[in-house]
Amino acid sequence: MTKYRFAYWDSLILTAALENHCTLVYSEDLQDEQWIENQLMIVNPFKK
């Protein structure tokens, strides 16, 4: 996750999601609609 320059704790969450084949992560702190490794999309549940 160093190529994305996420904070340590955010990297742990995203890595765990990727390892468990999740396709969405809801977060208000990360960039909305950003794709990670073309497998995982970050969604801000409070946007829109």
HTML snippet that shows the backbone in 3Dmol.js (N, CA, C, O; Angstrom):
<script src="https://3Dmol.org/build/3Dmol-min.js"></script>
<div id="view" style="width:600px;height:400px;position:relative"></div>
<script>
const pdb = `
ATOM      1  N   MET A   1       0.809  -1.203   0.000  1.00  0.00           N
ATOM      2  CA  MET A   1       0.000   0.000   0.000  1.00  0.00           C
ATOM      3  C   MET A   1       0.850   1.265   0.000  1.00  0.00           C
ATOM      4  O   MET A   1       0.313   2.371   0.056  1.00  0.00           O
ATOM      5  N   THR A   2       2.153   1.116  -0.061  1.00  0.00           N
ATOM      6  CA  THR A   2       2.996   2.313  -0.044  1.00  0.00           C
ATOM      7  C   THR A   2       2.843   3.136  -1.315  1.00  0.00           C
ATOM      8  O   THR A   2       3.063   4.347  -1.292  1.00  0.00           O
ATOM      9  N   LYS A   3       2.473   2.508  -2.417  1.00  0.00           N
ATOM     10  CA  LYS A   3       2.336   3.280  -3.656  1.00  0.00           C
ATOM     11  C   LYS A   3       1.151   4.240  -3.592  1.00  0.00           C
ATOM     12  O   LYS A   3       1.119   5.225  -4.330  1.00  0.00           O
ATOM     13  N   TYR A   4       0.182   3.972  -2.727  1.00  0.00           N
ATOM     14  CA  TYR A   4      -0.975   4.854  -2.577  1.00  0.00           C
ATOM     15  C   TYR A   4      -0.764   5.907  -1.487  1.00  0.00           C
ATOM     16  O   TYR A   4      -1.518   6.876  -1.405  1.00  0.00           O
ATOM     17  N   ARG A   5       0.250   5.719  -0.660  1.00  0.00           N
ATOM     18  CA  ARG A   5       0.581   6.636   0.432  1.00  0.00           C
ATOM     19  C   ARG A   5      -0.542   6.808   1.457  1.00  0.00           C
ATOM     20  O   ARG A   5      -0.826   7.916   1.911  1.00  0.00           O
ATOM     21  N   PHE A   6      -1.169   5.689   1.806  1.00  0.00           N
ATOM     22  CA  PHE A   6      -2.185   5.705   2.853  1.00  0.00           C
ATOM     23  C   PHE A   6      -1.502   5.660   4.213  1.00  0.00           C
ATOM     24  O   PHE A   6      -0.360   5.215   4.334  1.00  0.00           O
ATOM     25  N   ALA A   7      -2.207   6.120   5.220  1.00  0.00           N
ATOM     26  CA  ALA A   7      -1.733   6.004   6.593  1.00  0.00           C
ATOM     27  C   ALA A   7      -1.676   4.524   6.975  1.00  0.00           C
ATOM     28  O   ALA A   7      -2.322   3.688   6.343  1.00  0.00           O
ATOM     29  N   TYR A   8      -0.915   4.218   7.991  1.00  0.00           N
ATOM     30  CA  TYR A   8      -0.719   2.829   8.423  1.00  0.00           C
ATOM     31  C   TYR A   8      -2.041   2.116   8.690  1.00  0.00           C
ATOM     32  O   TYR A   8      -2.262   1.019   8.179  1.00  0.00           O
ATOM     33  N   TRP A   9      -2.924   2.724   9.484  1.00  0.00           N
ATOM     34  CA  TRP A   9      -4.180   2.071   9.866  1.00  0.00           C
ATOM     35  C   TRP A   9      -5.104   1.905   8.667  1.00  0.00           C
ATOM     36  O   TRP A   9      -5.789   0.889   8.557  1.00  0.00           O
ATOM     37  N   ASP A  10      -5.135   2.879   7.772  1.00  0.00           N
ATOM     38  CA  ASP A  10      -5.937   2.756   6.552  1.00  0.00           C
ATOM     39  C   ASP A  10      -5.411   1.616   5.686  1.00  0.00           C
ATOM     40  O   ASP A  10      -6.193   0.877   5.089  1.00  0.00           O
ATOM     41  N   SER A  11      -4.100   1.474   5.618  1.00  0.00           N
ATOM     42  CA  SER A  11      -3.491   0.387   4.845  1.00  0.00           C
ATOM     43  C   SER A  11      -3.875  -0.975   5.402  1.00  0.00           C
ATOM     44  O   SER A  11      -4.124  -1.909   4.640  1.00  0.00           O
ATOM     45  N   LEU A  12      -3.925  -1.095   6.718  1.00  0.00           N
ATOM     46  CA  LEU A  12      -4.334  -2.363   7.324  1.00  0.00           C
ATOM     47  C   LEU A  12      -5.764  -2.724   6.951  1.00  0.00           C
ATOM     48  O   LEU A  12      -6.053  -3.876   6.628  1.00  0.00           O
ATOM     49  N   ILE A  13      -6.650  -1.753   6.994  1.00  0.00           N
ATOM     50  CA  ILE A  13      -8.050  -1.992   6.643  1.00  0.00           C
ATOM     51  C   ILE A  13      -8.175  -2.399   5.181  1.00  0.00           C
ATOM     52  O   ILE A  13      -8.874  -3.360   4.860  1.00  0.00           O
ATOM     53  N   LEU A  14      -7.502  -1.673   4.298  1.00  0.00           N
ATOM     54  CA  LEU A  14      -7.603  -1.958   2.868  1.00  0.00           C
ATOM     55  C   LEU A  14      -6.957  -3.290   2.505  1.00  0.00           C
ATOM     56  O   LEU A  14      -7.479  -4.017   1.659  1.00  0.00           O
ATOM     57  N   THR A  15      -5.844  -3.616   3.125  1.00  0.00           N
ATOM     58  CA  THR A  15      -5.193  -4.900   2.869  1.00  0.00           C
ATOM     59  C   THR A  15      -6.072  -6.052   3.333  1.00  0.00           C
ATOM     60  O   THR A  15      -6.197  -7.058   2.636  1.00  0.00           O
ATOM     61  N   ALA A  16      -6.677  -5.911   4.495  1.00  0.00           N
ATOM     62  CA  ALA A  16      -7.585  -6.955   4.989  1.00  0.00           C
ATOM     63  C   ALA A  16      -8.777  -7.118   4.046  1.00  0.00           C
ATOM     64  O   ALA A  16      -9.212  -8.240   3.786  1.00  0.00           O
ATOM     65  N   ALA A  17      -9.299  -6.023   3.542  1.00  0.00           N
ATOM     66  CA  ALA A  17     -10.425  -6.093   2.603  1.00  0.00           C
ATOM     67  C   ALA A  17     -10.014  -6.799   1.309  1.00  0.00           C
ATOM     68  O   ALA A  17     -10.765  -7.621   0.784  1.00  0.00           O
ATOM     69  N   LEU A  18      -8.835  -6.482   0.801  1.00  0.00           N
ATOM     70  CA  LEU A  18      -8.356  -7.135  -0.421  1.00  0.00           C
ATOM     71  C   LEU A  18      -8.135  -8.629  -0.200  1.00  0.00           C
ATOM     72  O   LEU A  18      -8.512  -9.440  -1.046  1.00  0.00           O
ATOM     73  N   GLU A  19      -7.535  -8.996   0.917  1.00  0.00           N
ATOM     74  CA  GLU A  19      -7.269 -10.402   1.205  1.00  0.00           C
ATOM     75  C   GLU A  19      -8.545 -11.217   1.383  1.00  0.00           C
ATOM     76  O   GLU A  19      -8.542 -12.431   1.181  1.00  0.00           O
ATOM     77  N   ASN A  20      -9.637 -10.550   1.760  1.00  0.00           N
ATOM     78  CA  ASN A  20     -10.913 -11.229   1.952  1.00  0.00           C
ATOM     79  C   ASN A  20     -11.864 -11.037   0.772  1.00  0.00           C
ATOM     80  O   ASN A  20     -13.060 -11.310   0.875  1.00  0.00           O
ATOM     81  N   HIS A  21     -11.324 -10.570  -0.337  1.00  0.00           N
ATOM     82  CA  HIS A  21     -12.050 -10.432  -1.607  1.00  0.00           C
ATOM     83  C   HIS A  21     -13.261  -9.504  -1.524  1.00  0.00           C
ATOM     84  O   HIS A  21     -14.270  -9.728  -2.193  1.00  0.00           O
ATOM     85  N   CYS A  22     -13.154  -8.468  -0.705  1.00  0.00           N
ATOM     86  CA  CYS A  22     -14.198  -7.454  -0.648  1.00  0.00           C
ATOM     87  C   CYS A  22     -14.107  -6.581  -1.894  1.00  0.00           C
ATOM     88  O   CYS A  22     -13.038  -6.451  -2.490  1.00  0.00           O
ATOM     89  N   THR A  23     -15.212  -5.994  -2.278  1.00  0.00           N
ATOM     90  CA  THR A  23     -15.213  -5.114  -3.448  1.00  0.00           C
ATOM     91  C   THR A  23     -15.483  -3.658  -3.083  1.00  0.00           C
ATOM     92  O   THR A  23     -15.211  -2.759  -3.879  1.00  0.00           O
ATOM     93  N   LEU A  24     -16.019  -3.419  -1.876  1.00  0.00           N
ATOM     94  CA  LEU A  24     -16.308  -2.061  -1.416  1.00  0.00           C
ATOM     95  C   LEU A  24     -15.808  -1.855   0.005  1.00  0.00           C
ATOM     96  O   LEU A  24     -15.868  -2.753   0.846  1.00  0.00           O
ATOM     97  N   VAL A  25     -15.315  -0.650   0.248  1.00  0.00           N
ATOM     98  CA  VAL A  25     -14.982  -0.214   1.604  1.00  0.00           C
ATOM     99  C   VAL A  25     -15.630   1.145   1.788  1.00  0.00           C
ATOM    100  O   VAL A  25     -15.427   2.049   0.977  1.00  0.00           O
ATOM    101  N   TYR A  26     -16.405   1.293   2.844  1.00  0.00           N
ATOM    102  CA  TYR A  26     -17.038   2.572   3.145  1.00  0.00           C
ATOM    103  C   TYR A  26     -16.150   3.361   4.098  1.00  0.00           C
ATOM    104  O   TYR A  26     -15.773   2.875   5.164  1.00  0.00           O
ATOM    105  N   SER A  27     -15.820   4.596   3.694  1.00  0.00           N
ATOM    106  CA  SER A  27     -14.980   5.448   4.525  1.00  0.00           C
ATOM    107  C   SER A  27     -15.258   6.908   4.200  1.00  0.00           C
ATOM    108  O   SER A  27     -15.367   7.291   3.035  1.00  0.00           O
ATOM    109  N   GLU A  28     -15.371   7.708   5.240  1.00  0.00           N
ATOM    110  CA  GLU A  28     -15.531   9.140   5.010  1.00  0.00           C
ATOM    111  C   GLU A  28     -14.175   9.844   4.950  1.00  0.00           C
ATOM    112  O   GLU A  28     -14.109  11.020   4.595  1.00  0.00           O
ATOM    113  N   ASP A  29     -13.097   9.142   5.292  1.00  0.00           N
ATOM    114  CA  ASP A  29     -11.772   9.741   5.356  1.00  0.00           C
ATOM    115  C   ASP A  29     -10.946   9.562   4.086  1.00  0.00           C
ATOM    116  O   ASP A  29     -10.024  10.339   3.838  1.00  0.00           O
ATOM    117  N   LEU A  30     -11.259   8.563   3.288  1.00  0.00           N
ATOM    118  CA  LEU A  30     -10.478   8.285   2.081  1.00  0.00           C
ATOM    119  C   LEU A  30     -11.189   8.855   0.857  1.00  0.00           C
ATOM    120  O   LEU A  30     -12.349   9.260   0.934  1.00  0.00           O
ATOM    121  N   GLN A  31     -10.494   8.882  -0.251  1.00  0.00           N
ATOM    122  CA  GLN A  31     -11.023   9.494  -1.472  1.00  0.00           C
ATOM    123  C   GLN A  31     -12.189   8.681  -2.029  1.00  0.00           C
ATOM    124  O   GLN A  31     -12.058   7.483  -2.280  1.00  0.00           O
ATOM    125  N   ASP A  32     -13.319   9.337  -2.217  1.00  0.00           N
ATOM    126  CA  ASP A  32     -14.515   8.697  -2.733  1.00  0.00           C
ATOM    127  C   ASP A  32     -14.286   8.164  -4.146  1.00  0.00           C
ATOM    128  O   ASP A  32     -13.681   8.837  -4.980  1.00  0.00           O
ATOM    129  N   GLU A  33     -14.767   6.966  -4.402  1.00  0.00           N
ATOM    130  CA  GLU A  33     -14.713   6.286  -5.699  1.00  0.00           C
ATOM    131  C   GLU A  33     -13.295   5.999  -6.190  1.00  0.00           C
ATOM    132  O   GLU A  33     -13.071   5.874  -7.394  1.00  0.00           O
ATOM    133  N   GLN A  34     -12.360   5.896  -5.290  1.00  0.00           N
ATOM    134  CA  GLN A  34     -10.991   5.515  -5.667  1.00  0.00           C
ATOM    135  C   GLN A  34     -10.912   3.996  -5.724  1.00  0.00           C
ATOM    136  O   GLN A  34     -11.406   3.308  -4.832  1.00  0.00           O
ATOM    137  N   TRP A  35     -10.284   3.474  -6.783  1.00  0.00           N
ATOM    138  CA  TRP A  35     -10.086   2.039  -6.940  1.00  0.00           C
ATOM    139  C   TRP A  35      -8.711   1.650  -6.418  1.00  0.00           C
ATOM    140  O   TRP A  35      -7.721   2.335  -6.677  1.00  0.00           O
ATOM    141  N   ILE A  36      -8.661   0.557  -5.690  1.00  0.00           N
ATOM    142  CA  ILE A  36      -7.408   0.018  -5.155  1.00  0.00           C
ATOM    143  C   ILE A  36      -7.148  -1.310  -5.860  1.00  0.00           C
ATOM    144  O   ILE A  36      -7.960  -2.233  -5.787  1.00  0.00           O
ATOM    145  N   GLU A  37      -6.007  -1.395  -6.543  1.00  0.00           N
ATOM    146  CA  GLU A  37      -5.597  -2.608  -7.252  1.00  0.00           C
ATOM    147  C   GLU A  37      -6.666  -3.109  -8.228  1.00  0.00           C
ATOM    148  O   GLU A  37      -6.729  -4.307  -8.503  1.00  0.00           O
ATOM    149  N   ASN A  38      -7.489  -2.231  -8.743  1.00  0.00           N
ATOM    150  CA  ASN A  38      -8.571  -2.574  -9.674  1.00  0.00           C
ATOM    151  C   ASN A  38      -9.513  -3.644  -9.124  1.00  0.00           C
ATOM    152  O   ASN A  38     -10.144  -4.373  -9.888  1.00  0.00           O
ATOM    153  N   GLN A  39      -9.604  -3.734  -7.808  1.00  0.00           N
ATOM    154  CA  GLN A  39     -10.452  -4.744  -7.175  1.00  0.00           C
ATOM    155  C   GLN A  39     -11.371  -4.169  -6.104  1.00  0.00           C
ATOM    156  O   GLN A  39     -12.455  -4.697  -5.855  1.00  0.00           O
ATOM    157  N   LEU A  40     -10.941  -3.108  -5.487  1.00  0.00           N
ATOM    158  CA  LEU A  40     -11.622  -2.595  -4.302  1.00  0.00           C
ATOM    159  C   LEU A  40     -11.916  -1.114  -4.488  1.00  0.00           C
ATOM    160  O   LEU A  40     -11.017  -0.328  -4.790  1.00  0.00           O
ATOM    161  N   MET A  41     -13.178  -0.735  -4.306  1.00  0.00           N
ATOM    162  CA  MET A  41     -13.538   0.672  -4.459  1.00  0.00           C
ATOM    163  C   MET A  41     -13.884   1.272  -3.102  1.00  0.00           C
ATOM    164  O   MET A  41     -14.590   0.664  -2.298  1.00  0.00           O
ATOM    165  N   ILE A  42     -13.375   2.470  -2.864  1.00  0.00           N
ATOM    166  CA  ILE A  42     -13.665   3.214  -1.643  1.00  0.00           C
ATOM    167  C   ILE A  42     -14.893   4.079  -1.909  1.00  0.00           C
ATOM    168  O   ILE A  42     -14.959   4.783  -2.917  1.00  0.00           O
ATOM    169  N   VAL A  43     -15.857   4.024  -1.006  1.00  0.00           N
ATOM    170  CA  VAL A  43     -17.084   4.779  -1.147  1.00  0.00           C
ATOM    171  C   VAL A  43     -17.316   5.605   0.117  1.00  0.00           C
ATOM    172  O   VAL A  43     -17.262   5.083   1.230  1.00  0.00           O
ATOM    173  N   ASN A  44     -17.572   6.884  -0.066  1.00  0.00           N
ATOM    174  CA  ASN A  44     -17.930   7.746   1.058  1.00  0.00           C
ATOM    175  C   ASN A  44     -19.442   7.676   1.230  1.00  0.00           C
ATOM    176  O   ASN A  44     -20.172   8.148   0.358  1.00  0.00           O
ATOM    177  N   PRO A  45     -19.933   7.106   2.320  1.00  0.00           N
ATOM    178  CA  PRO A  45     -21.373   6.945   2.488  1.00  0.00           C
ATOM    179  C   PRO A  45     -22.122   8.260   2.736  1.00  0.00           C
ATOM    180  O   PRO A  45     -23.348   8.299   2.640  1.00  0.00           O
ATOM    181  N   PHE A  46     -21.394   9.331   3.054  1.00  0.00           N
ATOM    182  CA  PHE A  46     -22.024  10.605   3.352  1.00  0.00           C
ATOM    183  C   PHE A  46     -22.016  11.572   2.176  1.00  0.00           C
ATOM    184  O   PHE A  46     -22.579  12.663   2.267  1.00  0.00           O
ATOM    185  N   LYS A  47     -21.388  11.185   1.083  1.00  0.00           N
ATOM    186  CA  LYS A  47     -21.318  12.071  -0.074  1.00  0.00           C
ATOM    187  C   LYS A  47     -22.575  11.926  -0.904  1.00  0.00           C
ATOM    188  O   LYS A  47     -23.132  10.834  -1.023  1.00  0.00           O
ATOM    189  N   LYS A  48     -23.009  13.004  -1.463  1.00  0.00           N
ATOM    190  CA  LYS A  48     -24.155  13.097  -2.387  1.00  0.00           C
ATOM    191  C   LYS A  48     -25.381  13.550  -1.746  1.00  0.00           C
ATOM    192  O   LYS A  48     -26.413  13.671  -2.405  1.00  0.00           O
TER     193      LYS A  48
END
`;
const viewer = $3Dmol.createViewer("view");
viewer.addModel(pdb, "pdb");
viewer.setStyle({}, {cartoon: {color: "spectrum"}});
viewer.zoomTo();
viewer.render();
</script>
